[in-house]
Amino acid sequence: MTATVILLAGARHLTEPGIVPGTLYDLAVNIAEGPVVVRHGACPGERSADQAASDWINDLGARYGLTDDPMPADWDHCAPDCPTDAGHRRRKRPGDVAHPGLLPDYCPTAGPRRNAGMVAKLPRPAWMLAFPEPGQPNYGTRNCIRLAEQAGIRVHEITA
C-alpha cells in the first residue's frame, strides 16, 4: 500500500504544542487508511509545530504507521535568483535558533523556498495540516498555506 503524504506547517512558538501530536494520533487512528508520511519544515524549537510532530513521530509514530519527511530550510545559501546586493542577507541576532546554519547571517528567502519545495516534492501531499498560533503573524505558515492552496492541496487549519 502506498503511503499518504500529509504536509504539516505551523508556528515556531505554539502556546499548546501538544495539539500537534494529538492531531497526528487522531489522523493515524481515525482517519488514515494505511501508512502516512508527514512532510514538515524541520523548524527547530521545543514549542514549534515541526519539532512537536517530529518528536512524536520518532517516539510513537511507527506504532501507528507514521513516518516523517523533514525538509529543513537552507538558511546559509541563497538561490541563484536572489539579489546580490549586500542588503539582501539578514544578520542573525544573538541566540537566534530560528535560522540554524553555520554563517552569522541568513538568506530571507530560504523559508519560502523550502515551503515551495515541500509542496512540489513528489509524491505530492494529499492535504495539509496547518497549526498557526492565534494572534501571531505566522508568516511562514501562511506562506505554506498559500502555496498549498495554489497547488490544489486541501488545507486544514488547527488551533488550540
C-alpha positions as CSV (number, residue, x, y, z in Angstrom):
1,M,0.0,0.0,0.0
2,T,1.3,3.4,-1.0
3,A,1.8,5.9,1.9
4,T,-0.3,9.1,2.0
5,V,1.8,12.2,2.3
6,I,0.5,14.9,4.6
7,L,2.1,18.4,4.6
8,L,2.5,20.0,8.0
9,A,3.3,23.6,8.8
10,G,2.9,25.6,12.0
11,A,4.1,28.3,14.3
12,R,7.6,28.3,15.8
13,H,6.2,29.1,19.2
14,L,2.9,27.3,19.9
15,T,1.2,28.1,23.1
16,E,-0.2,24.5,23.1
17,P,2.4,22.3,21.2
18,G,0.5,19.2,22.5
19,I,-2.1,19.9,19.9
20,V,0.2,18.6,17.2
21,P,0.8,15.0,18.5
22,G,-2.9,14.8,19.5
23,T,-3.9,15.7,15.9
24,L,-1.3,13.2,14.4
25,Y,-2.6,10.4,16.7
26,D,-6.2,11.2,15.6
27,L,-5.1,11.1,12.0
28,A,-3.3,7.8,12.4
29,V,-6.0,6.1,14.4
30,N,-9.3,7.5,13.0
31,I,-8.6,8.9,9.5
32,A,-5.7,7.4,7.7
33,E,-6.1,4.2,5.7
34,G,-2.6,2.9,5.6
35,P,0.8,4.4,6.2
36,V,1.3,8.2,6.4
37,V,4.3,10.3,5.7
38,V,4.3,13.7,7.4
39,R,6.3,16.2,5.4
40,H,7.4,19.2,7.5
41,G,9.9,22.0,7.6
42,A,12.0,20.7,10.5
43,C,11.9,24.1,12.2
44,P,13.8,23.7,15.5
45,G,12.5,24.8,18.9
46,E,10.8,23.0,21.7
47,R,7.5,24.7,21.1
48,S,7.5,24.6,17.2
49,A,4.8,22.6,15.4
50,D,7.5,20.8,13.3
51,Q,9.5,19.8,16.3
52,A,6.4,18.5,18.1
53,A,5.5,16.5,15.1
54,S,9.0,15.1,14.6
55,D,9.4,14.2,18.3
56,W,6.0,12.3,18.5
57,I,6.6,10.5,15.2
58,N,10.1,9.4,16.2
59,D,8.8,8.3,19.6
60,L,5.5,6.7,18.8
61,G,4.7,7.2,15.1
62,A,5.9,3.9,13.8
63,R,3.4,2.1,16.1
64,Y,0.6,3.9,14.2
65,G,2.1,3.8,10.7
66,L,3.5,7.4,10.6
67,T,7.0,8.4,9.4
68,D,8.3,11.9,8.9
69,D,9.9,13.6,5.9
70,P,11.8,16.6,7.3
71,M,12.8,19.3,4.9
72,P,14.8,22.0,6.7
73,A,15.4,25.3,5.0
74,D,19.0,26.0,3.8
75,W,19.5,29.4,5.6
76,D,23.2,29.6,4.7
77,H,22.8,29.6,0.9
78,C,21.0,32.0,-1.4
79,A,19.1,30.8,-4.5
80,P,20.6,31.7,-7.9
81,D,17.9,34.4,-8.4
82,C,18.5,36.1,-5.1
83,P,19.7,39.7,-5.2
84,T,23.4,40.1,-5.0
85,D,23.4,43.4,-3.1
86,A,24.9,43.5,0.4
87,G,21.5,44.3,2.0
88,H,19.8,41.1,0.9
89,R,21.1,38.8,3.6
90,R,19.9,39.3,7.2
91,R,22.2,39.3,10.2
92,K,21.3,36.8,12.9
93,R,20.5,38.2,16.3
94,P,22.3,36.7,19.4
95,G,20.7,33.4,20.3
96,D,18.8,33.0,17.0
97,V,17.7,29.4,16.8
98,A,15.1,30.0,14.1
99,H,17.7,30.2,11.3
100,P,20.1,27.4,12.0
101,G,23.3,27.3,9.9
102,L,26.9,28.0,10.1
103,L,27.0,31.6,8.9
104,P,26.4,34.7,11.0
105,D,23.7,35.8,8.5
106,Y,21.0,34.1,6.5
107,C,19.0,34.3,3.3
108,P,15.5,35.5,4.0
109,T,14.1,33.5,1.0
110,A,15.2,30.2,2.5
111,G,11.9,29.5,4.3
112,P,9.6,30.3,1.4
113,R,11.9,28.2,-0.9
114,R,11.7,25.3,1.4
115,N,7.9,25.7,1.6
116,A,7.6,25.6,-2.1
117,G,9.8,22.5,-2.2
118,M,7.6,20.7,0.4
119,V,4.5,21.4,-1.7
120,A,6.1,20.4,-5.0
121,K,8.0,17.3,-3.9
122,L,6.7,14.0,-5.2
123,P,4.6,12.3,-4.2
124,R,2.5,15.4,-3.7
125,P,0.8,15.9,-0.4
126,A,-2.8,14.7,-0.3
127,W,-3.7,17.5,2.1
128,M,-2.2,19.8,4.7
129,L,-2.4,20.3,8.5
130,A,-1.6,23.9,9.5
131,F,-1.0,25.0,13.1
132,P,-0.9,28.8,13.1
133,E,-0.6,30.5,16.5
134,P,-3.6,32.8,17.1
135,G,-2.7,36.4,17.5
136,Q,0.7,35.9,15.8
137,P,1.6,36.8,12.2
138,N,2.6,33.2,11.2
139,Y,4.4,34.4,8.1
140,G,6.0,31.1,7.2
141,T,2.8,29.1,8.0
142,R,0.6,31.5,5.9
143,N,3.1,31.3,3.1
144,C,3.0,27.5,3.1
145,I,-0.8,27.5,3.3
146,R,-1.0,29.9,0.2
147,L,1.4,27.7,-1.8
148,A,-0.6,24.5,-0.9
149,E,-3.9,26.1,-1.8
150,Q,-2.5,27.3,-5.1
151,A,-1.4,23.7,-5.8
152,G,-4.9,22.5,-5.1
153,I,-4.0,20.9,-1.8
154,R,-6.8,21.0,0.8
155,V,-5.7,22.8,4.0
156,H,-7.0,22.0,7.5
157,E,-6.1,24.8,10.0
158,I,-6.0,23.6,13.6
159,T,-5.7,25.9,16.6
160,A,-5.9,25.3,20.3
